[in-house]
Amino acid sequence: MRGMAGVRGVRVAVLGGDRREAEAARCLADKGALVRVWGHRVVAGAAGMGAGAGLTAAAGGPAVAASLEEAVSGVQLVVGPVRGTDGEGRLWAEGGPLELDGGAWAALDREVLFLIGSADPVLRARAEQAGVRLSEYRERDDFAIWNSVPTAEGAVFLALKEMDITLHGSRCLVLGLGRTGLTLARLLGAMGAQVVVVARRSQQLALAEAMGCTACHLTSLGQAAASADVIFNTIPAPVLHAGVLRNVPSTALIIDLASAPGGTDFTFAAARGLRARLAPGLPGVKAPVTAGRILARLVEQLWSELS
């Protein structure tokens, strides 16, 4: 992999997103990329969103385009938001979705590399029609592993805000031992929590035991939940359904980290008076600068691999 100097002189458009994408744009500009932005704040405290009005960039930093068409004209690389699209081909942005209209697609050179967290079928079809190379990065192992750290720290932060007991000594269930679950289980264990990892695959259960956690098969979740102080879910499936939630103590806290709609029956949880929070996208909420630097690092790596 080349260093960040690999983006020097590359013409980049950063579109939509939130403070993560703004920080990524700054990082790329610092390393010599020629960056234009559209659809988010460039510097903290700048007024306006979306249209770019009132935004300012530091000297030598990202330039704010006067229009979306100007932002993408002649660029070699487009960086879309981590959160991807809205199901109708529009890019997610903090100030409202961004529509890539015909003028914007026409302004893009053929074979330009378009990086985005995830794309819906509408955006994929438009990119193919325009001859644009679309690459979805959110599920890449390296990106997900890097992001698992701010996600785990954000989950712990939310738990500490809402709990009236310490995590040390508490019984914490971590549902799923993927990239986020693994980092979270390790962090909770280092804090002195009694960590129960709930998973389905035998390899994950064996790994949980090797880490010093208690392993529990997903089919026994209802029994394990009956003694939980905090439940952290990372499984994007309806695992915390009514049958399980009936067993959860009324004092327990549920933090669902899975992508919306999460894996919790929030309606049933509310009816039971349980505290259940859906908290996807924590890197962008709790550590946007770190998350933005992670994104810039990934952009550089993908440019090296795909350009």
Phi, psi and omega per residue, in radians:
M1 nan 2.362 3.100
R2 -1.375 2.780 3.091
G3 -1.303 -3.138 -3.098
M4 -1.089 -0.341 3.087
A5 -1.067 -0.273 3.127
G6 -1.105 -0.273 3.107
V7 -1.742 0.039 -3.116
R8 -1.042 2.235 3.117
G9 1.430 -0.099 3.139
V10 -1.316 2.337 3.138
R11 -1.514 2.049 -2.982
V12 -2.194 2.403 2.957
A13 -1.977 2.212 3.085
V14 -1.901 2.048 -2.982
L15 -2.054 2.288 3.020
G16 1.195 -2.893 3.127
G17 1.617 -2.668 -3.089
D18 -2.466 -2.564 -3.088
R19 -1.139 -0.428 3.066
R20 -1.064 -0.899 -3.111
E21 -1.164 -0.598 3.080
A22 -1.105 -0.747 3.112
E23 -1.181 -0.685 3.091
A24 -1.065 -0.727 3.103
A25 -1.064 -0.743 3.129
R26 -1.110 -0.762 3.141
C27 -1.082 -0.779 -3.136
L28 -1.120 -0.702 3.097
A29 -1.137 -0.681 3.116
D30 -1.053 -0.491 -3.120
K31 -1.663 0.203 2.993
G32 1.760 -0.028 3.054
A33 -1.223 2.617 3.103
L34 -1.673 1.715 -2.907
V35 -1.866 2.273 2.944
R36 -2.013 2.547 -3.128
V37 -2.202 2.724 3.086
W38 -2.721 2.189 2.990
G39 1.798 0.174 3.053
H40 -2.767 2.937 3.116
R41 -1.204 2.509 3.095
V42 -1.650 -0.709 3.118
V43 -2.284 2.646 -3.137
A44 -1.022 2.340 3.079
G45 1.573 -0.104 3.115
A46 -1.220 2.503 -3.100
A47 -1.505 2.660 3.019
G48 1.542 2.748 3.097
M49 -2.496 3.002 2.954
G50 1.146 -1.314 -3.050
A51 -1.340 -0.190 3.106
G52 1.497 -0.071 -3.111
A53 -1.119 2.314 3.065
G54 1.439 -0.059 -3.137
L55 -1.405 2.594 3.097
T56 -2.299 2.649 3.102
A57 -2.123 2.550 3.077
A58 -1.135 2.706 3.133
A59 -0.977 2.253 -3.138
G60 1.385 -0.025 -3.121
G61 -1.611 -2.838 3.141
P62 -1.076 2.513 3.083
A63 -1.708 2.397 3.106
V64 -1.519 2.100 -3.141
A65 -1.259 2.695 3.116
A66 -1.410 -0.298 3.124
S67 -2.750 2.890 3.091
L68 -1.115 -0.704 3.136
E69 -1.075 -0.731 3.101
E70 -1.134 -0.653 -3.107
A71 -1.035 -0.659 -3.026
V72 -1.733 -0.155 -3.071
S73 -1.137 2.128 3.044
G74 1.325 0.119 -3.108
V75 -1.385 2.755 3.065
Q76 -1.679 -0.393 -3.009
L77 -2.504 2.287 3.040
V78 -1.986 2.308 3.093
V79 -1.976 1.953 3.098
G80 -1.608 3.059 -3.035
P81 -1.255 2.623 3.057
V82 -1.005 -0.695 -3.084
R83 -1.321 -0.074 2.983
G84 1.298 -2.303 -3.011
T85 -2.066 3.040 -3.027
D86 -1.777 0.180 -3.096
G87 1.641 -0.201 3.136
E88 -2.130 0.357 3.084
G89 1.481 0.019 -3.129
R90 -1.632 2.498 -3.122
L91 -1.364 2.409 3.096
W92 -1.219 2.381 3.063
A93 -2.560 2.577 -3.075
E94 -1.002 -0.606 -3.108
G95 -1.620 0.108 -3.110
G96 2.238 2.691 -3.046
P97 -1.119 2.600 -3.142
L98 -1.874 2.187 3.132
E99 -1.639 2.131 3.015
L100 -1.506 1.743 -3.068
D101 -1.460 -3.121 -3.108
G102 -1.028 -0.634 3.133
G103 -1.127 -0.684 3.122
A104 -1.161 -0.776 3.117
W105 -1.117 -0.661 3.136
A106 -1.173 -0.526 -3.127
A107 -1.321 -0.314 3.132
L108 -1.367 2.314 3.044
D109 -1.188 2.565 3.050
R110 -1.127 2.542 -3.135
E111 1.292 0.123 3.030
V112 -1.075 2.578 3.134
L113 -1.611 2.159 -3.091
F114 -2.024 1.894 3.136
L115 -1.719 2.340 3.131
I116 -2.648 2.635 -3.122
G117 -0.967 -0.965 3.039
S118 -2.712 2.620 -3.092
A119 -2.138 2.532 3.045
D120 -1.520 2.952 -3.107
P121 -1.014 -0.547 -3.134
V122 -1.123 -0.843 -3.133
L123 -1.155 -0.690 3.128
R124 -1.042 -0.764 -3.117
A125 -1.141 -0.716 -3.134
R126 -1.186 -0.673 3.114
A127 -1.133 -0.726 3.124
E128 -1.111 -0.738 3.138
Q129 -1.108 -0.614 -3.120
A130 -1.459 -0.084 -3.114
G131 1.316 0.404 -3.116
V132 -1.616 2.399 3.097
R133 -1.479 1.939 -3.083
L134 -1.733 2.292 3.112
S135 -2.299 2.113 -3.137
E136 -1.661 2.201 -2.958
Y137 -1.939 -0.180 -2.937
R138 -1.121 -0.543 -3.099
E139 -1.655 0.110 3.050
R140 -1.102 2.454 -3.104
D141 -1.049 -0.796 -3.082
D142 -1.081 -0.809 -3.130
F143 -1.111 -0.767 -3.126
A144 -1.152 -0.647 3.122
I145 -1.180 -0.799 3.099
W146 -1.016 -0.747 -3.098
N147 -1.308 -0.265 -3.136
S148 -1.133 -0.453 -3.132
V149 -1.223 -0.974 3.080
P150 -1.105 -0.491 3.080
T151 -1.153 -0.824 -3.131
A152 -1.125 -0.756 3.128
E153 -1.130 -0.675 3.107
G154 -1.135 -0.672 3.117
A155 -1.133 -0.730 3.094
V156 -1.123 -0.697 3.113
F157 -1.052 -0.789 3.120
L158 -1.097 -0.726 -3.141
A159 -1.095 -0.789 -3.114
L160 -1.128 -0.563 3.113
K161 -1.148 -0.599 -3.003
E162 -1.753 -0.274 -3.063
M163 -1.559 2.651 3.013
D164 -1.944 0.293 2.995
I165 -2.246 2.893 3.101
T166 -1.421 2.700 2.992
L167 -1.202 -0.579 3.056
H168 -1.029 2.144 3.140
G169 1.478 -0.178 -3.138
S170 -1.414 2.772 3.134
R171 -1.675 1.936 -3.061
C172 -1.958 2.185 3.037
L173 -1.680 2.266 3.036
V174 -1.982 1.968 -3.100
L175 -1.610 1.976 -3.106
G176 1.708 2.381 3.113
L177 -2.161 0.854 2.983
G178 -1.419 -2.665 -3.040
R179 -1.165 -0.767 3.109
T180 -1.265 -0.767 -3.133
G181 -1.044 -0.684 3.142
L182 -1.112 -0.850 -3.141
T183 -1.122 -0.714 -3.128
L184 -1.145 -0.758 3.131
A185 -1.074 -0.708 3.117
R186 -1.142 -0.744 -3.130
L187 -1.136 -0.796 3.129
L188 -1.103 -0.702 3.112
G189 -1.102 -0.690 3.122
A190 -1.161 -0.414 3.120
M191 -1.523 -0.006 3.086
G192 1.586 0.217 3.106
A193 -1.344 2.715 2.991
Q194 -1.540 1.805 -2.975
V195 -1.693 2.178 3.036
V196 -1.952 2.059 3.105
V197 -1.666 2.179 3.137
V198 -1.891 2.086 -3.096
A199 -2.592 3.013 -3.102
R200 -1.853 -0.693 -3.040
R201 -1.399 2.467 -3.104
S202 -1.103 -0.581 3.130
Q203 -1.122 -0.691 3.127
Q204 -1.182 -0.685 3.118
L205 -1.151 -0.682 3.097
A206 -1.138 -0.720 3.122
L207 -1.115 -0.708 3.110
A208 -1.017 -0.782 3.120
E209 -1.125 -0.707 3.136
A210 -1.110 -0.479 3.112
M211 -1.440 -0.075 -3.119
G212 1.553 0.200 3.099
C213 -1.614 2.845 2.972
T214 -1.459 2.270 -3.131
A215 -1.719 2.398 -3.122
C216 -2.420 2.219 3.101
H217 -1.219 2.581 -3.082
L218 -1.005 -0.524 3.137
T219 -1.186 -0.273 3.121
S220 -1.830 0.298 -3.091
L221 -1.035 -0.729 -3.118
G222 -1.007 -0.708 3.132
Q223 -1.209 -0.760 -3.125
A224 -1.155 -0.634 -3.092
A225 -1.163 -0.364 -3.075
A226 -1.150 -0.301 -3.131
S227 -2.136 0.383 -3.073
A228 -1.476 2.475 2.941
D229 -1.610 -0.710 3.108
V230 -2.411 2.412 3.043
I231 -2.092 2.114 3.064
F232 -1.867 2.068 3.126
N233 -1.831 2.288 3.042
T234 -2.092 0.092 -3.071
I235 -1.602 2.089 -3.122
P236 -1.425 1.029 3.136
A237 -2.675 2.754 -3.061
P238 -1.292 1.261 -3.096
V239 -1.537 -0.549 3.111
L240 -1.671 1.195 -3.127
H241 -1.552 3.140 -3.062
A242 -1.005 -0.665 -3.130
G243 -1.068 -0.577 3.091
V244 -1.446 -0.764 -3.053
L245 -1.115 -0.418 3.086
R246 -1.070 -0.457 -3.092
N247 -1.602 -0.210 -3.053
V248 -1.277 2.292 3.117
P249 -1.043 2.578 -3.109
S250 -1.126 -0.360 -3.130
T251 -1.547 -0.112 -3.046
A252 -1.301 2.752 3.093
L253 -2.049 2.359 3.093
I254 -2.001 2.194 3.051
I255 -2.099 1.983 -3.072
D256 -1.752 1.976 -3.079
L257 -1.691 -0.053 -3.111
A258 -1.240 2.725 3.102
S259 -1.031 2.571 3.134
A260 -0.944 2.392 0.208
P261 -1.542 0.198 -3.141
G262 1.419 -3.041 -3.120
G263 -1.974 0.289 -3.067
T264 -1.995 2.458 2.991
D265 -1.436 1.551 -3.035
F266 -1.182 -0.519 3.107
T267 -1.127 -0.820 3.135
F268 -1.175 -0.673 3.125
A269 -1.064 -0.744 3.126
A270 -1.141 -0.683 3.130
A271 -1.116 -0.536 3.114
R272 -1.478 -0.147 -3.107
G273 1.389 0.353 3.118
L274 -1.424 2.541 3.038
R275 -1.482 1.915 -3.119
A276 -2.300 2.175 -3.061
R277 -2.125 2.233 3.002
L278 -1.569 2.122 -3.015
A279 -2.393 1.099 3.063
P280 -1.361 2.871 3.023
G281 1.152 0.546 -3.096
L282 -1.072 -0.596 3.112
P283 -0.956 -0.694 -3.138
G284 -1.317 -0.334 -3.112
V285 -1.613 -0.826 -3.002
K286 -1.717 -0.398 -3.121
A287 -2.543 1.047 -3.031
P288 -1.131 -0.540 3.132
V289 -1.206 -0.839 3.072
T290 -1.034 -0.782 -3.131
A291 -1.101 -0.629 3.106
G292 -1.180 -0.655 3.095
R293 -1.193 -0.613 3.049
I294 -1.089 -0.771 3.136
L295 -1.086 -0.773 3.121
A296 -1.063 -0.701 3.106
R297 -1.083 -0.734 3.120
L298 -1.171 -0.734 3.133
V299 -0.999 -0.783 3.123
E300 -1.077 -0.758 -3.124
Q301 -1.128 -0.762 -3.130
L302 -1.174 -0.648 3.083
W303 -1.075 -0.718 3.108
S304 -1.108 -0.687 -3.078
E305 -1.348 -0.649 -2.898
L306 -1.903 -0.253 -3.088
S307 -1.365 nan nan
